Amino acid sequence: MPRPGKENIGGTFAERIHGRVLAADVESKSGSWKRGVMLDWDMAEKIEADTKITEVLLRSPILCKVG
C-alpha cells in the first residue's frame, strides 16, 4: 500500500495500514517487523513516522488462500 500523497484519500498512512497483516518484512529507524505480523496502532504510527518508507506490502483477504 503506497503512502498517500497530498490528496490523502482514505485517511493517514497509519490509519490505512492499522489492523492489516504484513506480506513482507518492514525495517524502519524505530523497529522492524516480520512478514505475517498484524499491525497494531503503535506499529502503524512508527511506520508512518519513518518518511523513508514509501509503501508497505500487505496481505489481502481477497487474494490470500487458506491451507
Residue pairs with C-beta under 8 A, 6 or more apart in sequence:
1 16
1 17
1 20
1 55
1 56
1 57
1 58
2 54
2 55
3 13
3 48
3 53
3 54
3 55
4 10
4 11
4 12
4 13
4 16
10 16
12 48
13 44
13 47
13 48
14 41
14 44
14 45
14 47
14 48
15 44
17 39
17 44
17 47
17 48
17 56
17 58
18 39
18 40
18 41
18 44
19 38
19 39
19 40
20 38
20 39
20 58
20 59
21 36
21 37
21 38
21 39
21 58
21 59
22 33
22 34
22 35
22 36
22 37
22 39
22 56
22 57
22 58
22 59
23 35
23 57
23 58
23 59
24 35
24 56
24 57
25 32
25 33
25 34
25 35
26 32
26 33
26 47
26 53
26 56
28 46
28 47
28 49
28 50
28 52
28 53
29 50
29 52
30 46
30 49
30 50
31 43
31 46
33 39
33 43
33 47
37 43
39 47
47 53
47 56
